[in-house]
Structures are given as C-alpha cells and as structure tokens.
C-alpha cells in the first residue's frame, strides 16, 4: 500500500459519501422525492413501496441528511487535498474512524428501527468507502512511539 493509493482512495471515499447527498436533497420536495423514497425502500428491503415521503417531517429530515452527507464528503475531499500530504497517516486514520462511527451508529439505528436489512447495505458501503485505507502505507516512516504522560516530546 502506498501514499498515492491512499490519496486516490480518499477521493473515492469522499465521492461515495457525498453521492448520497443529491438523492436526499431531492427528497426535500414532493415533486422530486422519488429517488430518495426508492433509496429508503431499497435499504429497508424488501422493495415493496411501503416507504413514503408524504410527511413534511420526512422532507425536512431528508434535507438534514443530504446536508450532512454533502458536508462530510466535502470534508473528506478537503482532508485529501489540503492536509493528506502533510499528515497522511493521521488523515487516513481520521477518515477510517469517521466511517466506522457512521457504520456503528447507522447500523445500530437501522436494526433498532426494524430495518436490519440496511446493515447488509452498510457493510457494502463500508467496504467501498474504506477499501485499502485499513492498511498503513509502506512508503511512510514508522509511527513514533507515544511519549509517557507528563514527559516532553
């Protein structure tokens, strides 16, 4: 695994995360909510048409979801372009931690809400968003040992 591979994959991670944003943004208006409704219907398998976007609260929640996903995707993209070359391993780990945090809470919430099928989709998104980021780049210097508490570095 190389620094360049990680940098490319961070771009993929950003795109995977942000790609859901336009779908949920469209869910904010009744006339354009079908892609978001279909996405939620698919994620709450089986695909049965039971998921609706009829309530205004659902439109609002869709706006929040789209905004958060877009902002998170842009944040990962900015980490890739503005910070990664200065601190490649910490950026890689931060993105992994963020994706794992999403995975844990989203999966637990999906199961708690009766939509356990989304956990399967989450595993696929986790694999696609993280790819080779689990493996430290071999072209980076070894991580320095942690200093003892209270000691100067």
Secondary structure, DSSP 8 states (H G I E B T S, - for coil): --HHHHHHHHHHHHHHHHHHHHHHHHTTSGGG-HHHHHHHHHHTSS--S-----SHHHHHHHHHHHHHHHHHHHHHHHIIIIITTTSHHHHHHHHHHHHHHHHHHHHHHHHHTT-THHHHHHHHHHHHHHGGGGS--TTS--------TT---
